[in-house]
Each structure stands twice: as structure tokens, then as C-alpha cells.
Amino acid sequence: MAFINNGYKRFKTLTVTVKLNGVQQSVNVLPFMATFTQGVTYPVVTADELAKMSTADYNTRATDYAAYVQANYQSQYPGLIVSADGSRVYDATACPI
């Protein structure tokens, strides 16, 4: 499948920044392209595979990844709220059509 540039970027990682009283305490980068299980097991994907993934498949993976992180990182980050909102960002500069 060929690349089709539609002006949207896709995310590859999720960064969790922990702050206490406005002061950064830690940063953890969680890899979206790694394998994870949320109802089904998602395989590792490369940047090329991620770029070529259909929008529907990408959106499903992003939604399930958000649910996976929400469910599995609560003990490490109490009160963490994760959603797939904003997982596709329009950027005509980085992704000119």
C-alpha cells in the first residue's frame, strides 16, 4: 500500500509527566507501537506500518491503547486519565498535502 498524505500526524508514544505542586517529578514514555493486549493482542508495528495503517485500524488501536494504559498504569499513576482524543493531529507544515 502506498502512502497517502492527508495532512494528519499519528502518534508513536504517549508521554506521562508527573508533577507535584507544579514541579516535574518524573517522565515516562510509553511506546504506542509496542505489543499490548486490550481485548485482543496488538502486535508490534514499525513506523512504516503505522503510517500505512488504515484510519479505522489506527483509531481502533489508539482507542484500545488508551484503555490499556488507563487500566494498567493506575497503580503507578493514581488518577491517570487517558483517551485517544488528539491522537491524529492536522499539521500542514509537517505533513504538507
N, C-alpha and C positions, 0 to 999 in steps of 0.2 A: 504494500500500500504506500502510496506517495504521501509526502507531507502536504497538508493544506493549511496555509497560514490564514487564520481568520482574525488575527489581532489579539487573541487571548493567550495569556501565560498560564501554565499549570504549575502547581507547587510540587516540590520534591521532598521537602522536610517540614516538620512542624516544630517551632521553637517555643519552649516553655521557659519563661523568665520569672523567677521567684523574687519578689521584693518584700521587704519588711520596713514599714514606715517610709516607703518611697526609695529605699536603698536596695540596690540589686544584691541579692544573696547568692543566686546561682542561675545557670542557664543550662538547659538540657535540649539537645537537638534530636528529635525523633524522626527516623527515616521512613517517609511515606512509601518509598519504592521497595522496602523490605517485605518479607513474607509476614503475614499476620492472619489470625483467624477470628472472624466475626460472623458466625452462622455458616460461612464457607471459608475455606482456606485460600487466601490470595497468594499467588506466587511472587517471588522477587521479579521486578521488572527493571529493564535498563531505561536510561533517559530516552533512547530512540523508541523503545516500545511504548513508553508513556506518551511521547509526542504523537505517535501513530494510533493510540487507543481512541476508539470512538468516544464522542462526548458522553453518550449514555453510559458506557462502561466506566469511563473516568469518573463521572458523577456518582455512580454506584460505589466504586472503590473509595472515593473521598468520603462519602456519607458513612460507609461501613468503617473506615479508618477512624473517623471522628468518634463513632460509637465505641470502637475498640479502645481508643486512648481514654475516653471518658470512663469506661468500665474498668480498665486495668491499671490506671495510674492514680486513682483516688487516694490510695494509701500513701503514696509518695507526695501527692499534691492535693490535700483536702480542699474541697470546694471547686476543683477544676471543672470548667465548663468548656466543652469543645463542640464545634459544629462545622459543617462543610461550607457554611456561608463564606464567600470570598475566596474559595479555592480556585476559581477561574477569574482572573483579573484582566480587563481590557487594557492593553498598553500598545498604542500605535507607534510609540518610539522604539521599543524593544522588539516589537512584532509588526513591523510595517506591512501593510497589505499591498 
